[in-house]
């Protein structure tokens, strides 16, 4: 996994120590976690001192402070990402957290993976003003982890056979989108699809969301939870 995730390698490394501590209660895991984090900070400082870039030469603490002080900029990024550029449907599957009984307790068991998932999901949304064409490349790394956990949960809690078939075939809808990307493999075609084409036509992403909603509605537990 580390090979395919590149800039999020640090979070996987730290997460592995947390998982080890959770499973075996070995205090050395926490020590190694902080040592790894310390090595990262030292490496960052030494690298920035050797860099000609003024941004990298800033004090590490100052960079953290600047990030925390840019709250208004992050709000603008969220607005532009979700509403101006019509990416609101990206968060549609997350309604499962609020409207599916028992999902919150299920997902708490995977909190380490949720920490990792939150990085590629929240970072491109909050830093949308700087992401450019990298937005979907980063966002999807966390998005599909959540989709996988959602499908696993629903598969365990659905008794209706028809609903199970709908759930099983729903991820195939994404193939529509990626087939289009395959035949338009150039970067501008990839980016243009996610930004423009998929919102002008009935994409696989929309079909998946519709099937996802149907599964939620057909689930017996969902109907019992919200029946009058």
C-alpha positions as CSV (number, residue, x, y, z in Angstrom):
1,X,0.0,0.0,0.0
2,X,2.8,2.4,0.8
3,X,4.2,2.2,-2.7
4,X,0.9,3.3,-4.3
5,X,0.1,6.1,-1.8
6,X,3.3,8.2,-2.0
7,X,2.8,11.4,0.0
8,X,0.6,9.6,2.6
9,X,3.3,7.1,3.5
10,X,3.9,8.8,6.8
11,X,0.4,8.3,7.9
12,X,0.5,4.6,7.0
13,X,3.7,4.2,9.0
14,X,2.3,5.9,12.0
15,X,-1.0,4.1,11.7
16,X,0.8,0.7,11.6
17,X,2.3,1.4,15.1
18,X,-1.1,2.3,16.4
19,X,-2.6,-0.9,15.0
20,X,0.2,-2.9,16.6
21,X,-0.5,-1.2,19.9
22,X,-4.2,-1.8,19.6
23,X,-3.7,-5.5,18.9
24,X,-0.9,-6.4,21.3
25,X,-0.8,-3.5,23.8
26,X,3.0,-3.2,23.3
27,X,4.2,0.1,24.7
28,X,7.2,0.0,22.4
29,X,4.8,0.6,19.5
30,X,4.0,4.1,20.9
31,X,7.7,4.8,21.5
32,X,8.5,3.8,17.9
33,X,5.6,6.0,16.7
34,X,7.0,9.1,18.3
35,X,10.6,8.3,17.1
36,X,9.3,8.0,13.5
37,X,7.5,11.3,13.9
38,X,10.6,12.9,15.4
39,X,12.7,11.6,12.5
40,X,10.3,13.1,10.0
41,X,10.4,16.5,11.7
42,X,14.2,16.5,11.9
43,X,14.4,15.5,8.3
44,X,12.0,18.2,7.3
45,X,14.0,20.9,9.2
46,X,17.4,19.7,7.7
47,X,16.0,19.5,4.2
48,X,14.4,23.0,4.4
49,X,17.7,24.5,5.6
50,X,19.4,23.2,2.5
51,X,16.6,24.4,0.2
52,X,16.7,27.6,-1.8
53,X,12.9,27.8,-1.5
54,X,11.8,30.5,1.0
55,X,8.7,28.5,1.8
56,X,10.7,25.5,2.9
57,X,13.1,27.6,4.8
58,X,10.3,28.8,7.1
59,X,10.4,27.5,10.6
60,X,8.5,24.2,11.0
61,X,6.4,25.6,13.8
62,X,5.6,28.7,11.8
63,X,4.2,26.5,9.0
64,X,1.9,24.7,11.4
65,X,0.7,28.1,12.8
66,X,0.1,29.5,9.3
67,X,-2.0,26.4,8.5
68,X,-4.1,26.9,11.6
69,X,-4.6,30.6,10.9
70,X,-6.0,30.2,7.4
71,X,-9.5,29.2,8.6
72,X,-11.3,31.6,6.2
73,X,-9.3,30.4,3.2
74,X,-10.3,26.8,4.0
75,X,-14.0,27.8,4.2
76,X,-13.6,29.4,0.7
77,X,-12.0,26.2,-0.5
78,X,-14.9,24.1,0.8
79,X,-17.4,26.3,-0.9
80,X,-15.6,26.3,-4.2
81,X,-15.0,22.6,-4.1
82,X,-18.5,21.4,-3.1
83,X,-20.7,24.0,-4.5
84,X,-19.0,26.2,-7.1
85,X,-17.4,23.3,-8.9
86,X,-20.4,21.0,-8.2
87,X,-18.5,18.3,-6.2
88,X,-21.2,18.1,-3.5
89,X,-22.2,14.6,-4.8
90,X,-18.8,13.3,-3.7
91,X,-19.9,13.3,-0.1
92,X,-23.2,11.6,-0.9
93,X,-22.2,8.1,0.3
94,X,-21.3,9.6,3.7
95,X,-25.0,9.9,4.6
96,X,-24.6,6.3,5.7
97,X,-23.0,7.6,8.9
98,X,-26.2,9.4,9.8
99,X,-29.0,7.3,8.3
100,X,-27.9,3.7,8.7
101,X,-28.5,2.2,12.1
102,X,-25.4,0.5,13.5
103,X,-22.9,1.9,11.0
104,X,-21.2,4.2,13.4
105,X,-20.4,1.3,15.8
106,X,-19.2,-0.8,12.9
107,X,-16.8,1.9,11.6
108,X,-15.4,2.7,15.0
109,X,-13.6,-0.7,14.9
110,X,-11.6,0.6,11.9
111,X,-10.6,4.0,13.4
112,X,-7.0,3.6,12.4
113,X,-8.0,3.2,8.7
114,X,-10.4,6.2,9.2
115,X,-7.5,8.4,10.3
116,X,-5.6,7.5,7.1
117,X,-8.8,7.8,5.0
118,X,-9.5,11.3,6.4
119,X,-6.1,12.6,5.1
120,X,-6.7,12.2,1.3
121,X,-10.4,13.2,1.7
122,X,-10.1,16.3,3.9
123,X,-6.8,17.7,2.6
124,X,-7.8,18.2,-1.1
125,X,-11.1,19.7,0.0
126,X,-9.6,22.2,2.5
127,X,-6.7,22.9,0.2
128,X,-8.8,23.0,-3.0
129,X,-7.3,26.4,-4.0
130,X,-3.9,24.7,-4.4
131,X,-4.8,21.2,-5.6
132,X,-5.6,21.9,-9.3
133,X,-5.7,18.8,-11.4
134,X,-4.5,16.7,-8.4
135,X,-7.7,16.9,-6.5
136,X,-9.4,13.7,-7.7
137,X,-6.1,11.8,-7.7
138,X,-5.7,12.5,-4.0
139,X,-9.4,12.5,-2.9
140,X,-10.2,9.1,-4.4
141,X,-7.5,7.4,-2.3
142,X,-9.6,8.0,0.7
143,X,-13.0,8.0,-0.9
144,X,-12.8,4.3,-2.1
145,X,-11.7,3.2,1.3
146,X,-14.9,4.6,2.7
147,X,-16.9,3.0,-0.1
148,X,-15.3,-0.4,0.7
149,X,-16.2,-0.2,4.4
150,X,-19.7,0.9,3.5
151,X,-20.3,-2.0,1.2
152,X,-18.9,-4.5,3.8
153,X,-21.2,-3.1,6.4
154,X,-24.3,-3.2,4.2
155,X,-23.5,-6.7,3.0
156,X,-23.5,-7.9,6.6
157,X,-26.8,-6.3,7.4
158,X,-28.9,-6.9,4.4
159,X,-31.2,-9.9,4.3
160,X,-33.2,-9.2,1.1
161,X,-31.6,-11.1,-1.9
162,X,-32.5,-8.5,-4.5
163,X,-30.9,-5.8,-2.4
164,X,-27.7,-7.9,-2.1
165,X,-27.5,-8.2,-5.8
166,X,-27.9,-4.5,-6.3
167,X,-25.2,-3.9,-3.7
168,X,-22.9,-6.4,-5.3
169,X,-23.1,-4.9,-8.8
170,X,-23.2,-1.2,-7.7
171,X,-19.3,-0.7,-7.8
172,X,-19.3,-1.9,-11.4
173,X,-20.9,1.5,-12.3
174,X,-17.5,3.2,-11.7
175,X,-16.2,1.3,-14.7
176,X,-18.3,3.6,-16.9
177,X,-16.2,6.5,-15.6
178,X,-12.9,4.8,-15.8
179,X,-13.6,3.5,-19.3
180,X,-14.0,7.1,-20.4
181,X,-10.8,8.0,-18.7
182,X,-9.0,5.1,-20.4
183,X,-10.0,6.2,-23.9
184,X,-9.1,9.8,-23.0
185,X,-5.9,8.9,-21.1
186,X,-4.2,12.3,-21.6
187,X,-4.2,14.4,-18.5
188,X,-6.5,17.1,-19.9
189,X,-9.0,14.4,-20.8
190,X,-8.8,12.9,-17.3
191,X,-9.3,16.2,-15.6
192,X,-12.0,17.5,-18.0
193,X,-14.1,14.4,-17.3
194,X,-14.1,14.8,-13.6
195,X,-14.6,18.6,-13.7
196,X,-17.1,18.9,-16.6
197,X,-18.2,15.8,-18.5
198,X,-19.4,13.8,-15.6
199,X,-21.8,16.6,-14.5
200,X,-23.2,17.1,-17.9
201,X,-24.1,13.5,-18.6
202,X,-25.4,10.5,-16.6
203,X,-22.1,9.2,-15.3
204,X,-21.4,5.9,-13.5
205,X,-20.8,7.9,-10.4
206,X,-24.5,9.1,-10.4
207,X,-25.7,5.6,-11.1
208,X,-23.7,4.3,-8.2
209,X,-25.2,6.9,-5.9
210,X,-28.7,6.1,-7.0
211,X,-28.2,2.3,-6.4
212,X,-26.6,3.2,-3.0
213,X,-29.7,5.1,-2.0
214,X,-32.0,2.2,-3.2
215,X,-30.0,-0.2,-1.1
216,X,-30.4,2.0,2.0
217,X,-34.1,2.3,1.4
218,X,-34.6,-1.4,0.9
219,X,-32.6,-2.4,3.9
220,X,-35.0,-3.6,6.6
221,X,-33.1,-2.1,9.5
222,X,-33.2,1.3,7.8
223,X,-37.0,1.1,7.3
224,X,-37.6,0.0,10.9
225,X,-35.4,2.7,12.3
226,X,-37.3,5.5,10.6
227,X,-40.8,4.0,10.3
228,X,-43.6,6.1,12.0
